[in-house]
Amino acid sequence: MMARVTLLYFASLRDAAGAASEPLETAAPDLVALYAEAQARHGFALPVERLRVAVDGAFADWRDAVRDGSEVAFIPPVSGG
């Protein structure tokens, strides 16, 4: 089953993707697979273990299912300064 989601990218991921967000139609079963799909598209260097993920504005678990219509944010570690 395909789900339509909006991916949000921050910091280094936004730079690598060349955009702050993008719509995506995906068959990924969970958020880990969804990130792997985005990583393959954009060549993200950061492994999933270094990121946080949020769905519709709330932090989520990487094993959560991808839900149609969701906004999914991939959040890299923020450097202090």
Secondary structure, DSSP 4 states (H G I P E B T S, - for coil): --EEEEEEE-HHHHHHHTSSEEEEEE--SBHHHHHHHHHHHHT--S-GGG-EEEETTEE--TTSBP-TT-EEEEEPPPPP-
